[in-house]
């Protein structure tokens, strides 16, 4: 599908404002350009959000919340259902836009839109399951129960690597819970946010719902800071680097606001002597090179037992030879470009550090020629054999670089190596031995928010709550009971007696 047709289908103009709270797009801030990492072409321009624009958006969002919270949750779920259908109708165009603007393969682009559809289905069912609890009171003729109410304004700060899916995880749940949302997308993928907003605008108009329920504020780090500092925003859900998360956490915490932080990962797969090597190889390769290594759940480390180390690395090296690098719109290619030149520079710097810190190349990487690939953002995937204590191994490099580490002892040694890094997002073990897998899943096993058995670290279903521990943030997005983060909890006591008894048997007479 040609870019011009994609933009036309999704009603994206070549030059437009980056703010929206309804039909009209506006923006009086600086102009930014969206360049495709696929071929370097200019996809579009837009004006970023100014402080004046931001105040307009927040004002309309506050007004919208006053009415939206009164709509019954199942009816809010119906809005989300209709949005899911809009996504179904526009899946091909939006999936292609994700691939063109972000650079991931077309299959991954379409998969990201499918993930949006899935979370809409999940949220629809959830809209009839926002349960509280009834408890027995210690006082006669009293009823004690808990219920949940919407928070109000929810700020969403998303990253370039999943330019539409992560936003949908948040808004689908936030909307059925009765909140309104202000979305600050990555300045590297602004057109994806415009496309999504255009689709939800249609749903809101068709149902006569206040336009401020869904707001977009495109811009750089300054816009994210406004959201983090804003007392009017009850919850900030931020996805990105650990550095960004620390800054957001400080700002929101200083005003006693709430956060959901989904930050960096340094994810490992443990491969034991009892592993099915065919499964282990396939999971490792997709985890390492999918989205060109630009997933928070990308596999960064393989921790392989010495008894199978040589055999495994030989198979791994041969398997990498089958990978094809090129235009991600071509389904024959496995690996597309990095997002921009800055990412390429970080990748190149990491290769130098690996060599300086004692790494030896199983597969040597490098930057590919712009003349051959159409842009300066294509790189080779790299695999290094290295000691687990090397400094570079403990840092996340957002690129297709994989470290292979040897362990000699039992499963607890491998788990110790896995857990020694500061990040704690996703982890996996490859083993057919139940003692090893159960140890990995035990309280003394993996310290990550996600722990998988015989599948890779990358790729998550919307039914499970998503998030990590340690420097990977805190809180959960998407499925399970993650909806509770988007609501305020309230305990209610109802007295239907003729007395006013106190708890704990306290006697107070007047």
Secondary structure, DSSP 8 states (H G I E B T S, - for coil): --HHHHHHHTT--SEEESEESSS-EE--S-EEEEE-TTT--EEEEEE---HHHHHHHHHHHHHHHHHHTTS-HHHHHHHHHHHHHHHHHTHHHHHHHHHHHH---HHHHHHHHHHHHHHHHHHHHHTT----EEEE-SSTTEEEEEEEEE-SEEEEE--STTTTHHHHHHHHHHHHTT-EEEEE--TTSHHHHHHHHHHHHHHHHHTT--GGGEEEE--SHHHHHHHHH-TTEEEEEEES-HHHHHHHHHHHHHTT-EEEEE----EEEEE-TTS-HHHHHHHHHHHHHGGGG-STT-EEEEEEETTTHHHHHHHHHHHHTT--BS-TTSTT-SB---SSHHHHHHHHHHHHHHHHTT-EEEE--EE--HHHHSSTT-EE-EEEE--TT-GGGGS--SSSEEEEEEE-S-HHHHHHHHHTSSEESEEEEE-S-HHHHHHHHSTTS--SSEEEESS-SS---TTSEE--EETTEES-EESTTGGGGGEEEEEEEEE-SSS---GGG-----
